[in-house]
Amino acid sequence: MAYQSRFTGEIYHQQGDSEGEQGQDSGPADRQAGSDPLRVPSVHISGHSSASDGARGWRPWDRQQKRVFHRSKSILTYWAEHGYTVSWVMLSSSPSSDPKKLSRHHGELRRRVERVWGFKGVEFFQVKTTEGHGVLHLYWAWKAPNGYRGRPFIVPQAWLSDEWNKIHKASVVWISRMKLGGRSVGRVTRYVVTQYLVDQEKGGVSCLDGMSWSWRRTFGFPFVKMWNVFKDTYSGSLKVGLYEKWNEFLSGTPVRLMAGVYDLQTSRLERGWNHL
């Protein structure tokens, strides 16, 4: 069965699989004769916008889509500003899979990545959709510790496919490194919202089934609660500066809020949030 990448236009061929996933690149597809088994293609999204799918008709985003856009863009901004390597991952389900265990099985897969390949502390953002038999669209992020001299953050797609099949009884996976430069963060997030959160075969209805992220490991404080503090501070006539100040905060710059001056390292973030 052949799949065409939405990102590069390349055709990938998958053998021995009948799961019927559409529009995704297969895991075993990269097993080409003589190719480097550790090679992972990189993705740099450009030129995509919420109106880029004009042939299908533009639709205004609903509240869920806007929420996914904000969470995704914020987390990618944080990772880009702090030297992380980020991969874009897709994990599918098959008729034999239990879609209710998608998130739990994703956790097991990350633990195997950390144990086998040595990438301790992998962070993530995931969107679960009802496409097919259930799909996870993910970002994986990892930052090399100071003095690290090991391999780069690359997880071989063939290995990923085999392990996911053992864990979730589905072998269709996809992974690619992301290049987060310039406006890519917004474009990648916009692409996720427009391409994956609506079911085109069902007239564009929402197929979002939840999202989550490693907030404790990534930020060390309640991310959404902090965002709400920003919205309370930069409201009314000050709202024009909301996103600028939020991005400054994510980059590590101290920002004054109603409850005091905050930055990512301040000890106030570690003592609890009951006072906010």
Helices and strands as residue ranges (DSSP letters): E 2-4, E 11-13, G 28-30, E 42-43, G 54-56, H 63-81, E 85-91, G 99-101, H 102-117, E 123-129, E 135-142, H 157-168, E 173-178, H 184-196, E 198-199, G 200-202, E 205-206, E 208-213, H 215-218, H 223-233, G 236-241, H 242-251, E 255-257, E 260-262, G 267-270
